[in-house]
Amino acid sequence: MALAEHHDQADYVLTTRTELSRCGFKEDPKFFVLLAEYGDSVVGFLSYTIEYSIWLGARYMNIDDVFVESRHRGKGIGEALMLKSKEVCRDAGVSRVRWEVERGNDSAIRFYERLGAKYNEKGVFRWNIGE
């Protein structure tokens, strides 16, 4: 919720804590999370899924969210989470990492490019079924 609130998008969060617990932390998880700790507290996270690309002919990591609490930004925590995601991919034989960034989020774009990621502007559509 902190991430959604940071982006002023809390109204778009439709899941619940119970649903996330059931789908991510039981047998056959649907998503995975890397946690960043500072002292005794969790101060950030990176959530992801492992998908398959027909074009690549290989699995890839799709990062859903990267978040670091505002008071802990600038301490290298976001970079550590991103670098850990690459390590997870190498260990799992995953060939690529993919994520989205809001257009106009120039600081995030610069951050990811500084890490060596390539920005590819592509439109994203959403089709809510049943509406």
Phi, psi and omega in degrees: 000327180299321178293314179299319178293323178301324180266008181057043183229025183301330180294342182271350180281115184255346183276174178235165176300319179298315180296316179297319178298316181294319186271341184246344189231024176239192177298144180055063182297145179270342178210168182228159182221135168257130180254142175251125179249144175227114189067233180258011186241146170280122185241359180190169179203162171226119179253146184205163170233161174252123184241175176238132178256122176295320180294319179284329188069032184203165176279153176217159176267129173252111178280126179272309183216145169231128182214135173230131179306142187304322183288349180249006177288153181085006181254007180085008183289316178298318178297318179298319178297315180296316179295324177295324178298322177296319179297317178301317179297311180302315181295330183264001181071030180265135192268345186205153173243137182226143174202169179247153175221143179297134172302139179090352176275071188299324180293320177293318180299314178298319179301309182294322178294324177298330178281352179102004179284153180254129180274128179233105181284121182214137179291145179241124176259155175226135180233103179280115183279135178096006179254000000 
